[in-house]
Amino acid sequence: MNDVYILAIESSCDDTSAAVLKNDVLLSNVTASQAVHEAYGGVVPELASRAHQQNIVPVVDQALKRAGVEKEQLSAIAFTRGPGLMGSLLVGVSFAKGLARSLGVPMIDVNHLQGHVLAHFIKESDGDNDVPEFPFLCLLVSGGNSQIIQVNAYNDMKILGQTIDDAAGEAIDKCSKVMGLGYPGGPIIDKLARQGNPEAFQFAKPQIKGYDYSFSGLKTSFLYSLRDWLKEDADFVEHHKADLAASLEKTIVDILMKKLRLAAKETGIRRVAVAGGVSANTGLRNAFHDHARRYGWKVFIPKFSYTTDNAAMIGITGYFKYQDKDFCTIDAPAFARMEN
Ligand code: KG4
């Protein structure tokens, strides 16, 4: 079979990313992040779309150059269709469709969440074969999602449970914001937590049945506790930030792992992966290694570069869809929320 060259584009939130793959091997993965949002403590959708507009051409150009691939060699163009911010998605979707049309190659629409899960199949060389066998469980934790997914095949995934309110990353970011620590909070909390005592403070844990998650109660508990402590000591955060970060991280990791243990027990599946921005978290990674030792799980933890939004994961998903000839047409719209 001829080699397949896929250009993939990701623009669902605040990272403009393009990747080139030769079959399932990654040749390049270029991402332009948007510092403009830091001053606002969160992503400003209109500013994100404008930055994507500025970044998309140079990012795609760089990805092709680094891969050493001419656009005329491309077999197909894959792009994130959703979920995400509509204005951001539209930049990548329109660009990808226009380029695919002009080159006369198929277009492949990719669900961003499916991309996060399939990031585990990205190979950096031909001999790179440590990929999960089906079926496996995947904990998908990001700024917008917290889900436990049973992955039966590339194109057969079942959501066993998900958050009924906030996502884990969103809770971390909001707690970091109320502590005045900056945005995004995830990496800041992670760094501080390494120096703190995870048992120093207790925060509310949800009592939800089944595999679903909830993080809004924790967020409120954190906020109210902090408000009370600040009444006693105006510099409470400054004096206790490492312990606050460590306790918050531990609470979130405990909540995530408890439901995952339940899912592993009840499905009998012992291959367990983690994906999404929060999978960069040290405490969560340690908990995965600990569960591997204690429960005999085979765990799959992505490289840091594939945890946050990136086009490589869109490219690998595009490659699998290319093999199934699962293409989309020019009228495939972007979607902000999950379609089903
Ligand atoms: O998957 P992702 O890049 O995209 C969105 O869903 O937007 O995830 C971003 C989330 C943010 O909430 C960020 O704070 C969190 O991932 N994050 C982390 C860490 N690095 C990023 N959370 C905890 N620890 C980290 N090291």
Boltz pocket constraint, residues with backbone or C-beta under 6 A from the ligand:
constraints:
  - pocket:
      binder: B
      contacts: [[A, 13], [A, 141], [A, 142], [A, 143], [A, 144], [A, 145], [A, 168], [A, 169], [A, 170], [A, 172], [A, 173], [A, 184], [A, 185], [A, 186], [A, 187], [A, 190], [A, 276], [A, 277], [A, 278], [A, 279], [A, 280], [A, 281], [A, 282], [A, 307], [A, 308], [A, 309]]
      max_distance: 6.0
